[in-house]
């Protein structure tokens, strides 16, 4: 476990220092997550957010020739194998269900799921790292 943590911290260091991504030091990102390096300055991940394994986060679209900022707020959880398309903003304390394709902004304090992702629940609250508070379970 300490070796894995060290590898993740090193990978986040590379993303921040070499690629110029805006990743809060408290964010948890899986080793298998794919963050777009075509426009790394457009990647913003907030405090105490969790990015699960297999997640792809894009900040550019070659077909439309655009480079836009993609933002993930604080205390968010992005489920396994989700895809976050360029230009999307995921509000604070939001949860993206596993396998979702997020093509529109996600309002704060909500849960989204599906392809394309739709709001399935609003008015939730999460603790650190996107864990749903007990009274909302």
Secondary structure in CASP SS format (residue, H / E / C, confidence):
PFRMAT SS
TARGET T0000
AUTHOR 0000-0000-0000
METHOD secondary structure of the structure
MODEL  1
X C 1.00
X H 1.00
X H 1.00
X H 1.00
X H 1.00
X H 1.00
X H 1.00
X H 1.00
X H 1.00
X H 1.00
X H 1.00
X H 1.00
X H 1.00
X H 1.00
X H 1.00
X H 1.00
X H 1.00
X C 1.00
X C 1.00
X C 1.00
X C 1.00
X E 1.00
X E 1.00
X C 1.00
X C 1.00
X C 1.00
X C 1.00
X E 1.00
X E 1.00
X C 1.00
X C 1.00
X C 1.00
X C 1.00
X E 1.00
X E 1.00
X C 1.00
X C 1.00
X C 1.00
X C 1.00
X H 1.00
X H 1.00
X H 1.00
X E 1.00
X E 1.00
X E 1.00
X C 1.00
X C 1.00
X C 1.00
X C 1.00
X E 1.00
X E 1.00
X C 1.00
X C 1.00
X C 1.00
X C 1.00
X E 1.00
X E 1.00
X C 1.00
X C 1.00
X E 1.00
X E 1.00
X C 1.00
X C 1.00
X C 1.00
X C 1.00
X E 1.00
X E 1.00
X C 1.00
X C 1.00
X E 1.00
X E 1.00
X E 1.00
X C 1.00
X C 1.00
X C 1.00
X C 1.00
X E 1.00
X E 1.00
X C 1.00
X C 1.00
X C 1.00
X C 1.00
X E 1.00
X E 1.00
X C 1.00
X C 1.00
X C 1.00
X C 1.00
X E 1.00
X E 1.00
X C 1.00
X C 1.00
X C 1.00
X C 1.00
X E 1.00
X E 1.00
X C 1.00
X C 1.00
X C 1.00
X C 1.00
X E 1.00
X E 1.00
X C 1.00
X C 1.00
X C 1.00
X E 1.00
X C 1.00
X C 1.00
X C 1.00
X E 1.00
X E 1.00
X E 1.00
X E 1.00
X C 1.00
X E 1.00
X C 1.00
X C 1.00
X E 1.00
X E 1.00
X E 1.00
X E 1.00
X E 1.00
X C 1.00
X C 1.00
X C 1.00
X E 1.00
X C 1.00
X H 1.00
X H 1.00
X H 1.00
X C 1.00
X E 1.00
X C 1.00
X H 1.00
X H 1.00
X H 1.00
X C 1.00
END
